[in-house]
Amino acid sequence: MTKQLVNPLKYLKDAVKTKIYVKLKDGSEYVGTLVATDNTMNLILEDAIEVADNGKRVVARVGKVLIKGSMVEFISFNPELAAERALVG
């Protein structure tokens, strides 16, 4: 039986209008509502906050942010776990 490959962009596009956690290659971290994405994983987040220390501390409330897809290290579709301490406070 062969495994069927799934394009990760499908998961990202399905996550529009939900809250996500994004870690960038430079170490920056953001949590916000995904408003739009494209085939190069450029992201627009609304109600975004910048967090630090693996999501343990809020750095700034930035509102709307554009994240270039080439800068994304990883995305979590469960921001409550990824940035648990920052979101609680």
Buried (B, 14 or more C-beta within 10 A) or exposed (E): EEEEEEEEBEEBBEBBEEBBBBBBEEEBBBBBBBBEBEEEBBBBBBBBBBBBEBBBBBBEEEEEBEBEBEBBEEBBBEBEEBBBEBBEE
